[in-house]
Amino acid sequence: MRTTSETIGSVDSATDILGNKWTPLMLRFFLNEKTVRFCQLQEKTGGINPRTLCARLEQLEREGIIEKKQLDGSNRCTYQLTSKGRDLMPILQSMQNWSKKYPVAGSR
């Protein structure tokens, strides 16, 4: 296959969303959960700063990947995938499968 700027550019959107340290780690929890709370994401990602988590959630919300739902009568909310976000799940599943097959040297 011949590489052109058009084929390289075709991964830009996915890379913009998935190309940072925390976003794929956060989104992977949506593979098995319909909704996720802020505190669950913070606990399960292990070590993410609350400001960073908030910034990533806001970015995903702006991009239409997740939507925030306020829980009745409280300040708590949940996050769930939009259809655009659900379309990312096969990519994350493939990344997870590849990572299991080819772990990075020195990783857990």
C-alpha positions, -999 to 999 in steps of 0.1 A, spaced: 0 0 0 13 34 -10 13 59 18 0 94 10 -8 124 31 -45 114 26 -41 80 42 -19 94 70 -45 121 76 -72 96 79 -62 87 115 -61 123 127 -96 123 143 -90 91 162 -55 102 173 -69 135 185 -93 116 208 -72 86 218 -37 100 215 -31 110 251 -22 90 282 -55 90 300 -83 90 275 -80 54 264 -76 43 300 -108 62 309 -128 50 279 -120 13 284 -144 12 313 -172 19 290 -165 -14 273 -183 -32 302 -203 -4 318 -232 16 304 -227 45 327 -196 55 348 -193 81 376 -164 105 380 -152 88 412 -153 54 395 -131 68 367 -107 84 391 -104 52 412 -101 28 382 -75 48 363 -53 50 393 -33 82 397 -51 106 375 -53 141 389 -89 152 393 -83 183 372 -69 162 344 -98 138 346 -122 168 345 -104 183 315 -105 149 296 -142 144 304 -149 179 291 -130 173 260 -148 140 253 -181 157 260 -172 186 235 -162 160 209 -196 142 213 -179 110 226 -197 110 260 -226 127 275 -230 139 311 -263 130 329 -271 148 361 -286 124 388 -319 136 402 -317 158 432 -280 157 437 -247 172 424 -237 138 412 -236 128 376 -229 99 353 -212 97 320 -223 75 291 -212 70 256 -229 86 227 -233 66 194 -201 83 183 -184 70 214 -198 35 210 -182 35 175 -148 40 192 -152 8 213 -140 -16 186 -109 5 182 -103 3 220 -110 -34 220 -84 -39 192 -59 -18 212 -65 -39 243 -61 -72 224 -29 -59 207 -15 -48 241 -22 -82 256 -5 -99 227 25 -75 226 31 -60 261 56 -32 263 89 -43 279 90 -34 315 52 -28 318 29 -45 343 
